[in-house]
C-alpha cells in the first residue's frame, strides 16, 4: 500500500510542479490518492 501512496504523491507533486497547483490533472491525481487512502 505504501508504494502506491508514494507513486500517487510523486505524480501529484510532478504535475503540480509542471502544470500548476490548480490544473485539472493535478487535482485529479490528488483526488485519486485521497480516494485510495479512504478505501484502505
N, CA and C of each residue as an Amber inpcrd file, in Angstrom:
protein
   120
   0.8130000  -1.1990000   0.0000000   0.0000000   0.0000000   0.0000000
   0.8520000   1.2580000   0.0000000   1.9070000   1.2320000   0.7760000
   2.7480000   2.4210000   0.8760000   3.3650000   2.7740000  -0.4660000
   3.7040000   1.7590000  -1.2530000   4.2770000   2.0140000  -2.5700000
   3.3160000   2.7610000  -3.4740000   2.0390000   2.3660000  -3.4500000
   1.0350000   3.0520000  -4.2660000   0.8570000   4.4920000  -3.7970000
   0.8430000   4.6860000  -2.4890000   0.7250000   6.0450000  -1.9470000
   1.8680000   6.9190000  -2.4490000   3.0730000   6.3820000  -2.3920000
   4.2400000   7.1640000  -2.8180000   4.1770000   7.4840000  -4.3100000
   3.6720000   6.5560000  -5.1140000   3.5360000   6.8220000  -6.5470000
   2.5160000   7.9250000  -6.8150000   1.3760000   7.8720000  -6.1260000
   0.3820000   8.9410000  -6.2690000   0.9450000  10.2790000  -5.8160000
   1.6740000  10.2690000  -4.7210000   2.2660000  11.5070000  -4.2020000
   3.2610000  12.0820000  -5.2070000   4.0850000  11.2150000  -5.7680000
   5.0710000  11.6570000  -6.7540000   4.3790000  12.2070000  -7.9980000
   3.3340000  11.5290000  -8.4490000   2.5840000  12.0090000  -9.6080000
   1.9810000  13.3840000  -9.3430000   1.3480000  13.5350000  -8.1950000
   0.7590000  14.8250000  -7.8520000   1.7920000  15.9320000  -7.7540000
   2.9160000  15.6230000  -7.1400000   3.9790000  16.6250000  -6.9970000
   4.5640000  17.0170000  -8.3540000   4.7550000  16.0250000  -9.2250000
   5.3010000  16.3010000 -10.5600000   4.3320000  17.1580000 -11.3620000
   3.0540000  16.7870000 -11.3570000   2.0620000  17.5770000 -12.0900000
   1.9530000  18.9890000 -11.5390000   2.0080000  19.1190000 -10.2130000
   1.9290000  20.4470000  -9.5970000   3.1060000  21.3090000 -10.0380000
   4.2830000  20.7190000 -10.0990000   5.4790000  21.4690000 -10.4890000
   5.4330000  21.8630000 -11.9640000   4.8940000  20.9890000 -12.8130000
   4.9080000  21.2490000 -14.2500000   3.7030000  22.0460000 -14.7390000
   2.5220000  21.7670000 -14.1830000   1.3040000  22.3690000 -14.7120000
   0.6890000  23.4080000 -13.7920000   1.0750000  23.3970000 -12.5310000
   0.4950000  24.3410000 -11.5820000  -0.4420000  23.6300000 -10.6260000
  -0.6290000  24.2120000  -9.4460000  -1.4030000  23.5430000  -8.4000000
  -2.8990000  23.4410000  -8.6820000  -3.4190000  24.2240000  -9.6090000
  -4.8540000  24.2220000  -9.8530000  -5.2190000  23.6180000 -11.2070000
  -4.2630000  22.9810000 -11.8650000  -4.5050000  22.2780000 -13.1270000
  -5.3930000  21.0630000 -12.8500000  -6.2930000  20.7620000 -13.7480000
  -7.2290000  19.6580000 -13.5650000  -6.5470000  18.3160000 -13.3160000
  -5.4690000  18.0330000 -14.0400000  -4.7750000  16.7610000 -13.8520000
  -4.1470000  16.6740000 -12.4680000  -3.6520000  17.7830000 -11.9740000
  -3.0610000  17.7960000 -10.6340000  -4.1240000  17.5020000  -9.5930000
  -5.2510000  18.1700000  -9.7090000  -6.3380000  17.9490000  -8.7590000
  -6.8710000  16.5210000  -8.8490000  -6.9510000  15.9780000 -10.0750000
  -7.4040000  14.5990000 -10.2430000  -6.4510000  13.6130000  -9.5780000
  -5.1550000  13.8580000  -9.6830000  -4.1720000  12.9760000  -9.0670000
  -4.3230000  12.9720000  -7.5530000  -4.4860000  14.1340000  -6.9670000
  -4.6530000  14.2050000  -5.5190000  -5.9960000  13.6210000  -5.0820000
  -7.0290000  13.8140000  -5.8900000  -8.3340000  13.2280000  -5.5650000
  -8.2590000  11.7010000  -5.6170000  -7.5670000  11.1740000  -6.6270000
  -7.3840000   9.7320000  -6.7220000  -6.6420000   9.1780000  -5.5230000
  -5.6260000   9.9020000  -5.0770000  -4.8660000   9.4810000  -3.9070000
  -5.7680000   9.4900000  -2.6690000  -6.5770000  10.5050000  -2.5130000
  -7.4570000  10.6020000  -1.3530000  -8.4890000   9.4650000  -1.3600000
  -9.0270000   9.1470000  -2.5240000  -9.9920000   8.0470000  -2.6110000
  -9.3430000   6.7250000  -2.2640000  -8.1360000   6.5000000  -2.7580000
  -7.4370000   5.2570000  -2.4830000  -7.1620000   5.1120000  -0.9900000
  -6.7230000   6.1980000  -0.3640000  -6.4270000   6.1580000   1.0810000
  -7.7120000   5.9120000   1.8640000  -8.8160000   6.5330000   1.4570000
 -10.0840000   6.3710000   2.1670000 -10.5710000   4.9240000   2.1150000
 -10.2750000   4.2080000   1.0310000 -10.6870000   2.8200000   0.9000000
  -9.8180000   1.8750000   1.7030000  -8.6280000   2.3090000   2.0450000
  -7.6760000   1.4330000   2.7580000  -8.0600000   1.1970000   4.1860000
